């Protein structure tokens, strides 16, 4: 999803692990969204 290990380590210091899994599950790959929107427009 584009998250680096460093991003995860920073977030894990301020959020519970379960919350991080929810955030990752609700995310989308930026490159995929860009390509889909580019095709639609």
Buried (B, 14 or more C-beta within 10 A) or exposed (E): EEEEEEEEEEBEEEEEEEEBEEEEEEEEEEEEEEEEEEEEE
